C-alpha cells in the first residue's frame, strides 16, 4: 500500500505537477472523452466492477494526453484506498493496482520501479 502511494505521489508531483491525485473535470476544454471515461470509471468503482473498470481504462487511454495519465493515477489511487476485503471481494489485489499503475505510467514514457 505504501509503495503504491509513493508511486502515486511521484507521478502527481513530478510528472503532473499537482498536489493531489484527484482527477478534475475540465470546463471549457476539449477533453470531453477523458471526462466521460472518468465518469464511467467512477460508476464502475461504485458498483465494485473493478476488473471491468480497469479494462475500460486501458481500452480508452490516450497516451498522447496527460489528462489520461491524471485519470489513471486517480483511478489507481481510489482503488488503493479500498480495504483489502473489498478488493478481494472484487477479485483484485494490491499487486494488480501496482502493476496497473506502472503499466499506465509506461504508456506515457514514465518508467516507475
C-alpha positions as a Markdown table, in Angstrom:
| # | Residue | x | y | z |
|---|---|---|---|---|
| 1 | Unk | 0.0 | 0.0 | 0.0 |
| 2 | Unk | 2.8 | 2.4 | 0.9 |
| 3 | Unk | 4.8 | 1.6 | -2.3 |
| 4 | Unk | 1.7 | 2.4 | -4.3 |
| 5 | Unk | 1.2 | 5.7 | -2.5 |
| 6 | Unk | 4.8 | 6.6 | -3.2 |
| 7 | Unk | 4.4 | 5.9 | -6.9 |
| 8 | Unk | 1.2 | 8.0 | -7.0 |
| 9 | Unk | 2.9 | 10.8 | -5.2 |
| 10 | Unk | 5.8 | 10.7 | -7.6 |
| 11 | Unk | 3.5 | 10.8 | -10.6 |
| 12 | Unk | 1.3 | 13.6 | -9.3 |
| 13 | Unk | 4.1 | 15.9 | -8.2 |
| 14 | Unk | 6.9 | 15.3 | -10.7 |
| 15 | Unk | 5.0 | 14.4 | -13.9 |
| 16 | Unk | 1.6 | 16.1 | -13.4 |
| 17 | Unk | 2.8 | 19.0 | -11.2 |
| 18 | Unk | -0.2 | 18.6 | -8.9 |
| 19 | Unk | -0.7 | 18.3 | -5.2 |
| 20 | Unk | -3.4 | 15.6 | -5.2 |
| 21 | Unk | -4.3 | 12.6 | -7.3 |
| 22 | Unk | -7.8 | 13.7 | -7.8 |
| 23 | Unk | -8.9 | 14.0 | -11.4 |
| 24 | Unk | -10.6 | 17.3 | -12.1 |
| 25 | Unk | -13.4 | 17.5 | -14.6 |
| 26 | Unk | -12.4 | 20.1 | -17.2 |
| 27 | Unk | -14.5 | 23.1 | -18.0 |
| 28 | Unk | -14.4 | 24.5 | -21.5 |
| 29 | Unk | -11.5 | 22.4 | -22.6 |
| 30 | Unk | -11.5 | 19.8 | -25.4 |
| 31 | Unk | -11.2 | 16.8 | -23.1 |
| 32 | Unk | -14.7 | 15.6 | -23.1 |
| 33 | Unk | -13.6 | 12.0 | -23.8 |
| 34 | Unk | -11.4 | 11.8 | -20.7 |
| 35 | Unk | -14.2 | 13.3 | -18.6 |
| 36 | Unk | -16.7 | 10.8 | -19.9 |
| 37 | Unk | -14.2 | 8.0 | -19.2 |
| 38 | Unk | -13.7 | 9.3 | -15.7 |
| 39 | Unk | -17.5 | 9.2 | -15.0 |
| 40 | Unk | -17.7 | 5.7 | -16.4 |
| 41 | Unk | -14.8 | 4.5 | -14.2 |
| 42 | Unk | -16.3 | 6.2 | -11.2 |
| 43 | Unk | -19.6 | 4.4 | -11.7 |
| 44 | Unk | -17.9 | 1.0 | -12.2 |
| 45 | Unk | -15.9 | 1.5 | -9.0 |
| 46 | Unk | -19.0 | 2.3 | -7.1 |
| 47 | Unk | -20.6 | -0.9 | -8.4 |
| 48 | Unk | -17.4 | -2.7 | -7.4 |
| 49 | Unk | -16.7 | -3.8 | -11.0 |
| 50 | Unk | -13.0 | -3.1 | -10.7 |
| 51 | Unk | -11.8 | -5.5 | -13.4 |
| 52 | Unk | -14.3 | -4.2 | -15.9 |
| 53 | Unk | -13.2 | -0.6 | -15.0 |
| 54 | Unk | -9.5 | -1.4 | -15.5 |
| 55 | Unk | -10.2 | -3.0 | -18.8 |
| 56 | Unk | -12.2 | 0.1 | -19.9 |
| 57 | Unk | -9.4 | 2.4 | -18.8 |
| 58 | Unk | -6.8 | 0.6 | -20.9 |
| 59 | Unk | -9.1 | 0.3 | -23.9 |
| 60 | Unk | -9.6 | 4.0 | -23.9 |
| 61 | Unk | -6.4 | 5.5 | -22.6 |
| 62 | Unk | -4.8 | 8.1 | -24.9 |
| 63 | Unk | -1.1 | 8.2 | -24.3 |
| 64 | Unk | -1.0 | 11.5 | -26.3 |
| 65 | Unk | -2.7 | 13.4 | -23.5 |
| 66 | Unk | -1.5 | 13.7 | -19.9 |
| 67 | Unk | -5.2 | 14.1 | -18.9 |
| 68 | Unk | -5.3 | 10.3 | -19.3 |
| 69 | Unk | -2.3 | 9.8 | -17.0 |
| 70 | Unk | -4.1 | 12.0 | -14.5 |
| 71 | Unk | -7.2 | 9.9 | -14.9 |
| 72 | Unk | -5.2 | 6.6 | -14.4 |
| 73 | Unk | -3.4 | 7.9 | -11.3 |
| 74 | Unk | -6.8 | 9.0 | -9.8 |
| 75 | Unk | -8.2 | 5.6 | -10.7 |
| 76 | Unk | -5.5 | 3.6 | -9.0 |
| 77 | Unk | -5.4 | 5.9 | -6.0 |
| 78 | Unk | -9.1 | 5.3 | -5.4 |
| 79 | Unk | -8.5 | 1.6 | -5.7 |
| 80 | Unk | -5.7 | 1.7 | -3.3 |
| 81 | Unk | -8.0 | 3.5 | -0.8 |
| 82 | Unk | -10.3 | 0.4 | -0.8 |
| 83 | Unk | -9.8 | -2.0 | 2.0 |
| 84 | Unk | -8.3 | -5.5 | 1.4 |
| 85 | Unk | -11.6 | -7.2 | 2.0 |
| 86 | Unk | -13.4 | -5.1 | -0.7 |
| 87 | Unk | -10.5 | -5.7 | -3.2 |
| 88 | Unk | -10.7 | -9.4 | -2.5 |
| 89 | Unk | -14.4 | -9.4 | -3.0 |
| 90 | Unk | -13.8 | -7.8 | -6.4 |
| 91 | Unk | -11.2 | -10.3 | -7.3 |
| 92 | Unk | -8.5 | -7.6 | -7.3 |
| 93 | Unk | -5.2 | -7.2 | -5.4 |
| 94 | Unk | -2.8 | -4.5 | -4.3 |
| 95 | Unk | -0.3 | -6.1 | -6.7 |
| 96 | Unk | -2.7 | -5.6 | -9.6 |
| 97 | Unk | -3.0 | -1.9 | -8.5 |
| 98 | Unk | 0.7 | -1.5 | -8.5 |
| 99 | Unk | 1.1 | -3.3 | -11.9 |
| 100 | Unk | -1.7 | -1.2 | -13.5 |
| 101 | Unk | -0.2 | 2.0 | -12.2 |
| 102 | Unk | 3.2 | 1.0 | -13.6 |
| 103 | Unk | 1.7 | 0.0 | -17.0 |
| 104 | Unk | -0.2 | 3.3 | -17.2 |
| 105 | Unk | 3.0 | 5.3 | -16.5 |
| 106 | Unk | 4.9 | 3.3 | -19.1 |
| 107 | Unk | 2.4 | 4.2 | -21.8 |
| 108 | Unk | 3.4 | 7.9 | -21.1 |
| 109 | Unk | 7.1 | 7.1 | -21.2 |
| 110 | Unk | 7.5 | 7.3 | -17.4 |
| 111 | Unk | 9.5 | 4.4 | -16.0 |
| 112 | Unk | 8.4 | 3.5 | -12.5 |
| 113 | Unk | 10.2 | 0.9 | -10.5 |
